[in-house]
Amino acid sequence: MYKTILATAYAINPYKGSEDGMGWNFVRQIARFNTVIAITRKNNQPMIEKYMTEYPDVVYENMQFLYFDLPYWMRFWKKKSRGAMLYYWMWQRAMPRFIRKQQLSFDIIHNLNFHNDWTPSYLWKLNKPFVWGPIGHHPSIPGQYLINYNNVYNIKNKATWMVKQAFWKYSSSLKKTLDKADYVCCMNSHVAKVIPLQKGKYSIIPSVASQDFGYEPKQHKKAFTLISAGRFVPLKGFDLSILAFARFLDSLPKAKREDCKLIIVGAGPEFPLLQKLVRENNIENQVQFIHWVERKELLKLYKNASAFLFPSHEGAGMVVAEALSFGLPVICLDNSGPGEFIDDTCGVAVKETTYTHTLTQLSQAIAKLYQFPELAERMGKCARIKFENQFHWDRRGEQLHSIYQSL
């Protein structure tokens, strides 16, 4: 039975990945089974309309967009990501009043993206069945993994964690959100460890997924190419990628090192540090940095890679779902993010221990895939199956439809 879902999605851009891409794909998936009225920021309107013109789809008939922002005098201080969380809270706080003014008819209200397990929602005030999430949980970065970075990051990391704990313990608005939510979608299992959730009223639905860009089983090649992608910030763990790759190269005869390559796609403030690590380990010929490229070019890199290296500390990672879609074995940390997305059939998740031991384990995981191409090929096929069963965007649409039908 068709229902009308009113979804608030702060970030939507069909041309982007990460949070923006997630917003677009979730809205589109809702529209596969129901009518959706999506409310997002005004700055997202040009890209949404351009994409819908360039890529017509019958599903758009079930999609309606409304655009809302606070007055300029309440947001002039916000610059890109600076102040984003504060503005999101203000935006969401004003949402019930905006919706009432529109006099919309809908069955279910869904706070869809750009939130986490410590920022409250206020959509319950509309007195409709209320779905919250997938809400994210990003754990504190273990201190040993910040040794290569400016101490400012360590201070910021601890301060952020203290703010989160304060919300979990003392925020009456967060408690109200939990009490009023009819269903909570959790990005990973750690959400239920920090906030009280009622059994039967929540499930694990990762916020990450990917569309199918076309898959060809990997053929064993002489060249061994690792790929990684993301912003150059401590959260992504690119220092671990570089140093583990350097250790792996040291274990090889010199004649074989030329056939191995690490491609890192991204940009960010820690680029100078990462370059320095590459120089200090004399692996300039084996490591290639590629600043943000068009999505089509990134997809080509995935197709030609042997495995995906992603020792990130975050609780998500859209690029992991993309890597799985291309049949790439994934090497990551055994944490509440990528570590929960894979299993030992399609990758290697390394335990978080000491910095040195982590490097050893990561380098050994790389060596394992290099030395046993049959194993890498088998893992690649399982990665593709994992994608089809759990990380295709269509699976997210089916999960949400099931939740809506149950309310």
C-alpha positions in Angstrom: 0.0 0.0 0.0 1.4 3.4 -1.0 2.1 5.9 1.8 3.4 9.4 1.7 6.7 9.9 3.4 7.8 13.3 4.5 11.6 13.1 4.7 14.0 15.8 5.9 17.4 15.5 4.2 19.8 18.4 5.0 22.3 17.2 2.4 21.3 16.1 -1.1 23.4 16.2 -4.2 23.1 13.4 -6.8 26.5 14.3 -8.3 28.4 13.7 -5.1 29.1 10.8 -2.8 29.2 10.6 1.0 26.4 12.4 2.9 25.1 14.3 -0.1 24.9 11.1 -2.3 23.3 9.2 0.6 20.6 11.8 0.8 19.8 11.6 -2.9 19.8 7.8 -3.0 17.7 7.3 0.1 15.0 9.7 -1.3 15.1 7.9 -4.6 14.7 4.5 -2.9 11.8 5.7 -0.8 10.1 6.8 -4.1 10.4 3.3 -5.5 7.7 2.1 -3.2 6.0 5.2 -1.8 5.4 8.9 -2.5 8.1 11.1 -0.9 8.1 14.8 -0.1 11.8 15.6 0.6 12.8 18.8 2.3 16.3 20.0 1.9 18.4 23.2 1.8 18.0 25.7 -1.0 21.6 25.4 -2.1 20.9 21.8 -3.2 18.1 22.8 -5.6 20.2 23.6 -8.8 22.0 20.2 -8.7 18.9 18.2 -8.0 17.0 19.9 -10.9 20.0 19.6 -13.2 20.4 15.9 -12.5 16.7 15.1 -12.9 16.8 16.8 -16.3 20.0 15.0 -17.4 18.9 11.6 -16.2 15.1 11.1 -16.6 13.6 8.4 -14.5 10.0 7.3 -14.0 10.6 7.2 -10.3 10.7 11.0 -10.2 6.9 11.0 -10.5 6.8 9.9 -6.8 9.3 12.6 -5.7 8.5 16.1 -4.6 11.2 18.5 -3.3 10.7 21.5 -1.0 13.6 23.9 -0.2 14.0 25.5 3.2 16.7 27.7 4.8 16.7 30.0 7.8 16.9 33.7 7.1 20.3 35.1 6.1 20.8 36.9 9.4 20.6 33.5 11.1 23.2 31.8 8.9 25.6 34.4 7.5 28.3 33.0 9.8 28.2 29.5 8.3 30.9 28.8 5.7 30.8 25.4 4.0 31.6 22.8 6.7 32.3 25.5 9.4 29.4 25.7 11.7 27.5 22.9 9.8 26.4 21.0 12.9 25.1 24.1 14.7 23.3 25.3 11.6 21.8 21.8 11.1 20.5 21.8 14.7 18.9 25.2 14.1 17.5 24.1 10.7 16.0 21.0 12.2 14.6 22.9 15.2 12.7 25.2 12.8 11.5 22.4 10.6 8.1 21.5 12.4 6.9 25.1 12.0 7.9 25.2 8.3 6.1 21.9 7.6 2.9 23.1 9.3 2.9 26.2 7.2 3.0 24.1 4.0 -0.2 22.3 5.1 1.2 19.0 3.7 -0.6 15.7 3.8 1.6 12.8 4.7 1.6 9.5 6.7 5.1 9.1 8.1 7.8 11.6 9.0 11.5 10.6 8.5 14.6 12.5 9.7 16.8 11.0 7.1 20.4 12.3 7.1 23.2 14.6 8.4 22.6 13.5 12.0 24.0 11.1 14.5 23.3 9.5 17.8 23.9 12.7 19.9 22.0 15.4 17.9 18.2 15.5 18.7 15.4 15.7 16.1 12.2 17.6 16.6 10.0 16.0 13.9 8.1 14.1 16.6 6.2 17.3 17.3 4.2 16.8 14.1 2.4 13.9 15.7 2.9 11.4 12.9 4.8 8.0 13.0 8.4 9.1 13.3 11.4 7.3 11.8 14.9 8.4 12.8 18.0 7.6 10.8 20.1 5.8 9.9 21.7 7.7 12.8 25.5 7.5 12.9 27.9 6.7 15.6 31.6 7.7 15.1 33.7 6.4 17.9 36.6 8.4 19.4 39.8 7.9 17.4 42.1 5.7 19.7 44.9 8.0 20.9 47.7 5.8 19.5 46.5 6.5 16.0 47.1 10.2 16.3 50.8 10.1 17.0 51.8 11.4 13.5 49.5 14.4 13.7 49.5 17.8 15.4 48.4 17.6 19.0 45.5 19.9 18.2 43.7 16.8 16.7 44.1 14.9 19.9 42.6 17.8 21.9 39.8 18.2 19.4 39.1 14.4 19.4 38.8 14.3 23.2 36.7 17.5 23.3 34.3 16.2 20.7 33.9 13.0 22.6 33.2 14.9 25.8 30.5 16.9 24.0 28.9 13.7 22.7 28.9 12.2 26.2 27.2 15.3 27.6 24.4 15.0 25.1 23.9 11.3 25.8 23.7 11.8 29.5 22.0 15.2 29.9 20.2 16.3 26.7 16.4 16.3 27.4 15.8 16.9 23.7 17.7 13.8 22.8 15.8 11.8 25.4 12.5 13.1 23.9 13.6 12.1 20.4 14.3 8.6 21.6 11.0 8.4 23.5 9.0 9.6 20.5 10.7 7.7 17.7 8.6 4.9 16.4 11.6 3.3 14.7 15.3 4.0 14.8 17.7 3.0 12.0 21.2 2.6 13.3 24.3 3.0 11.0 26.2 0.4 13.0 25.9 -1.7 16.2 27.6 0.7 18.5 24.6 3.1 18.4 22.7 0.8 20.8 25.7 0.8 23.1 25.6 4.5 23.8 21.9 5.3 23.7 19.0 3.3 25.1 17.0 1.7 22.3 13.9 -0.5 22.7 14.1 -4.0 21.3 12.0 -4.4 18.2 12.0 -0.7 17.5 15.5 -0.4 15.8 17.7 -2.3 13.4 21.1 -2.0 11.8 20.8 -0.3 8.4 24.2 1.1 7.3 23.9 4.5 5.7 26.4 3.5 3.0 25.5 1.7 -0.2 26.3 1.9 -3.9 24.7 1.6 -7.2 25.9 -1.0 -9.7 28.5 0.5 -12.0 29.1 -2.7 -13.9 31.1 -5.7 -12.7 33.8 -7.8 -14.3 35.5 -10.6 -12.3 39.1 -9.7 -11.6 41.7 -11.5 -13.7 45.1 -12.1 -12.1 47.6 -9.5 -13.4 51.3 -9.1 -12.8 50.7 -5.6 -11.5 49.3 -5.4 -7.9 47.5 -2.1 -7.3 45.9 -1.0 -4.0 43.5 1.9 -4.0 42.2 4.1 -1.2 40.0 7.3 -1.3 38.8 10.0 1.1 39.7 13.3 2.7 43.3 13.7 4.0 42.4 14.0 7.7 43.4 11.9 10.7 40.0 10.1 10.7 40.7 8.4 7.5 44.0 6.8 8.6 46.0 7.4 5.4 49.2 7.4 7.5 48.5 3.7 8.3 47.9 3.0 4.6 51.2 4.5 3.5 53.4 3.0 6.3 51.8 -0.4 6.0 52.3 -0.4 2.3 56.0 0.6 2.9 56.5 -2.4 5.2 54.9 -4.6 2.6 57.3 -3.4 -0.1 60.2 -4.0 2.3 59.3 -7.6 2.5 59.6 -8.0 -1.3 62.6 -8.6 -3.5 63.6 -5.3 -5.2 62.8 -6.7 -8.6 59.1 -7.2 -7.6 58.5 -3.9 -6.0 58.0 -2.1 -9.3 54.9 -4.1 -10.0 53.2 -2.8 -6.8 51.4 0.5 -6.5 49.3 2.4 -4.0 46.9 5.0 -5.4 45.4 7.5 -3.0 42.5 9.6 -4.3 41.5 12.7 -2.3 42.6 16.0 -0.9 42.8 17.7 2.5 44.9 19.5 5.1 47.2 16.5 5.9 48.5 16.2 2.3 51.9 17.6 3.2 52.3 15.0 6.1 51.3 12.2 3.8 53.8 13.3 1.2 56.5 13.5 3.8 55.8 9.9 4.9 56.1 8.7 1.3 59.4 10.6 0.9 60.9 9.3 4.2 60.1 5.7 3.2 61.5 6.2 -0.3 58.4 4.9 -2.0 57.7 7.9 -4.3 57.7 5.6 -7.3 55.1 3.3 -5.8 52.7 5.7 -4.3 50.5 8.0 -6.5 48.3 10.8 -5.1 45.4 11.8 -7.3 43.4 14.9 -6.2 39.6 14.6 -6.5 38.7 13.4 -9.9 35.4 13.1 -11.8 33.3 10.1 -10.6 33.8 8.4 -14.0 37.6 8.5 -13.5 37.3 7.1 -10.0 35.3 4.2 -11.3 38.0 3.4 -13.8 40.5 3.3 -10.9 38.3 0.9 -9.0 38.0 -1.4 -12.0 41.8 -1.6 -12.5 42.6 -2.1 -8.8 43.5 -5.4 -7.0 42.2 -4.5 -3.5 40.9 -1.6 -1.4 42.9 -0.4 1.5 40.9 1.7 4.0 42.1 1.7 7.7 39.7 4.5 8.6 38.5 5.2 12.1 35.0 6.4 11.1 31.7 4.6 11.6 30.8 4.5 8.0 32.6 4.8 4.6 30.7 5.1 1.4 33.8 4.1 -0.6 33.7 0.7 1.0 30.4 -0.1 -0.6 31.7 1.2 -3.9 34.8 -1.1 -3.6 32.6 -4.1 -2.9 30.5 -3.4 -5.9 33.7 -3.7 -8.1 34.6 -7.0 -6.5 37.6 -5.6 -4.5 38.7 -7.3 -1.3 38.8 -4.7 1.5 41.5 -4.3 4.1 40.4 -2.2 7.0 40.3 -1.9 10.8 38.1 -4.1 12.9 35.9 -1.3 14.2 32.3 -0.2 14.2 32.5 1.2 10.7 34.1 -0.7 7.8 35.0 -3.6 10.2 31.2 -4.3 10.5 30.6 -4.1 6.7 32.9 -6.9 5.7 33.7 -10.4 6.9 36.6 -12.8 6.3 35.2 -14.0 3.0 35.6 -10.7 1.3 38.4 -8.9 3.2 40.6 -8.6 6.2 39.7 -6.5 9.3 42.7 -5.8 11.5 42.2 -5.5 15.3 42.9 -2.1 16.9 45.9 -2.6 19.1 49.2 -0.7 19.2 50.2 1.5 16.3 53.2 -0.7 15.4 51.2 -3.9 15.6 48.5 -2.5 13.5 51.0 -1.6 10.8 52.4 -5.1 10.9 48.9 -6.7 10.6 47.9 -4.4 7.7 51.1 -5.1 5.8 50.6 -8.8 6.3 47.1 -8.5 5.0 48.4 -6.8 1.9 51.1 -9.5 1.5 48.5 -12.2 1.8 46.5 -10.9 -1.1 49.6 -10.3 -3.1 51.1 -13.8 -2.5 47.9 -15.7 -3.0 46.1 -14.4 -6.1 43.6 -17.2 -6.0 42.6 -16.1 -2.5 42.3 -12.5 -3.7 40.2 -13.6 -6.6 37.9 -15.7 -4.4 37.5 -12.8 -1.9 36.7 -10.5 -4.8 33.8 -12.7 -5.9 32.5 -12.8 -2.3 32.9 -9.0 -2.1 30.6 -8.7 -5.1 28.1 -11.0 -3.5 28.2 -9.0 -0.3 27.5 -5.9 -2.3 24.5 -7.4 -4.1 23.0 -8.8 -0.9 23.7 -6.0 1.5 25.2 -2.9 -0.1 23.2 -2.3 -3.2 21.0 0.8 -2.9 18.0 -1.3 -3.8 18.5 -3.2 -0.5 18.2 0.0 1.4 14.9 0.9 -0.4 13.5 -2.6 0.5 14.5 -2.2 4.2 12.9 1.2 4.5 9.7 0.1 2.7 9.5 -2.8 5.2 9.8 -0.4 8.1 7.2 2.0 6.7 4.7 -0.9 6.2 5.1 -2.0 9.8 4.2 1.4 11.3 
